[in-house]
Amino acid sequence: MRRAIAFIVIAIVVLASGCIGDSVGLTEEKVLEAIQSIETGKYDQNFSVSMQFTDPDTNKEITLTMSGRSTGVFNNTARLENGTMNLTAHMMGLDVGMNWPYIFLLKASPLRAGMQ
């Protein structure tokens, strides 16, 4: 999840700058160093899925709707990530909701290790 966020940040920087190279002030090393020097941050991501399928035995249509949300914060200095993942599903008149709090101990980043 964090790699996807880092990739999006890099893509935005590249699009905003026009190019990355030796002849400009913005280089790949500077971008990676800026991303790795982020001390703390927070995120909030949502998703939803809706599926419809037909039972071949009864010829009834069944609809499944699922939505989820992940919110959290991270601290690279303490190497901790803390958050909550919520999942809600609705199928055949039944609503199911689940909440998962989580805490991760972050490992050293391979990007940071490669830059030193």
C-alpha positions as CSV (number, residue, x, y, z in Angstrom):
1,M,0.0,0.0,0.0
2,R,2.8,2.4,0.8
3,R,4.6,1.5,-2.4
4,A,1.5,2.4,-4.4
5,I,1.3,5.8,-2.6
6,A,5.0,6.4,-3.2
7,F,4.6,5.5,-6.9
8,I,1.7,8.0,-7.2
9,V,3.7,10.7,-5.5
10,I,6.6,10.1,-8.0
11,A,4.2,10.2,-10.9
12,I,2.8,13.5,-9.8
13,V,6.3,15.0,-9.4
14,V,7.3,13.8,-12.8
15,L,4.2,15.2,-14.5
16,A,4.6,18.5,-12.6
17,S,8.3,18.9,-13.5
18,G,8.1,17.8,-17.1
19,C,11.2,15.6,-17.0
20,I,13.8,14.1,-14.7
21,G,17.4,14.1,-15.7
22,D,20.9,15.3,-15.2
23,S,20.4,18.6,-17.0
24,V,17.6,19.8,-14.6
25,G,17.6,20.4,-10.9
26,L,15.3,17.5,-10.2
27,T,17.0,14.1,-10.3
28,E,15.8,10.6,-9.5
29,E,17.9,10.5,-6.4
30,K,16.5,13.8,-5.1
31,V,12.9,12.5,-5.6
32,L,13.6,9.2,-3.9
33,E,15.4,10.9,-1.0
34,A,12.4,13.3,-0.6
35,I,10.0,10.4,-0.4
36,Q,12.2,8.5,2.1
37,S,12.6,11.5,4.3
38,I,8.9,11.7,5.0
39,E,8.7,11.3,8.8
40,T,5.0,10.9,9.4
41,G,1.9,10.7,7.3
42,K,-1.7,9.6,7.2
43,Y,-3.8,7.8,4.6
44,D,-7.5,7.1,3.9
45,Q,-8.4,4.7,1.1
46,N,-11.8,3.4,0.0
47,F,-13.0,0.7,-2.3
48,S,-16.3,-0.8,-3.4
49,V,-17.3,-3.8,-5.4
50,S,-20.7,-4.8,-6.7
51,M,-21.3,-8.2,-8.4
52,Q,-24.4,-9.7,-9.9
53,F,-24.6,-13.4,-10.8
54,T,-27.4,-15.9,-11.5
55,D,-27.8,-19.2,-9.7
56,P,-28.1,-21.8,-12.5
57,D,-30.2,-24.2,-10.4
58,T,-32.9,-21.7,-9.4
59,N,-32.4,-19.0,-12.1
60,K,-32.4,-16.3,-9.4
61,E,-30.2,-13.3,-9.6
62,I,-28.0,-12.7,-6.6
63,T,-26.3,-9.3,-5.9
64,L,-23.3,-8.9,-3.7
65,T,-22.2,-5.4,-2.7
66,M,-19.0,-4.9,-0.7
67,S,-17.3,-1.7,0.5
68,G,-14.2,-1.1,2.6
69,R,-12.1,1.7,4.0
70,S,-8.6,1.7,5.4
71,T,-7.4,4.6,7.5
72,G,-4.1,4.9,9.3
73,V,-1.0,6.8,10.2
74,F,2.7,5.9,10.0
75,N,5.8,7.2,11.7
76,N,9.1,6.3,9.9
77,T,11.2,7.4,12.8
78,A,9.6,4.9,15.2
79,R,9.0,2.5,12.3
80,L,5.4,2.0,13.3
81,E,2.1,2.0,11.3
82,N,-1.3,2.0,13.0
83,G,-4.7,2.0,11.4
84,T,-8.1,0.4,11.0
85,M,-9.6,-1.5,8.2
86,N,-13.4,-1.6,7.8
87,L,-15.3,-4.0,5.6
88,T,-19.1,-4.0,4.9
89,A,-20.9,-6.6,2.8
90,H,-24.5,-6.8,1.7
91,M,-26.0,-10.0,0.1
92,M,-29.5,-11.4,0.0
93,G,-30.8,-9.0,2.7
94,L,-27.9,-9.7,5.1
95,D,-25.5,-7.0,6.2
96,V,-22.2,-7.9,7.6
97,G,-19.7,-5.4,9.0
98,M,-16.2,-6.1,10.2
99,N,-13.5,-3.8,11.7
100,W,-9.9,-4.8,12.0
101,P,-7.5,-2.5,14.0
102,Y,-3.9,-3.1,13.0
103,I,-0.3,-2.2,14.1
104,F,2.7,-2.9,11.9
105,L,6.3,-2.7,12.8
106,L,7.9,-1.4,9.6
107,K,11.2,-2.8,8.3
108,A,14.0,-0.7,6.9
109,S,13.1,0.5,3.4
110,P,15.1,-1.2,0.6
111,L,15.1,2.1,-1.3
112,R,16.7,3.9,1.7
113,A,19.3,1.1,2.2
114,G,20.2,1.3,-1.5
115,M,20.8,5.0,-1.4
116,Q,23.3,4.9,1.5
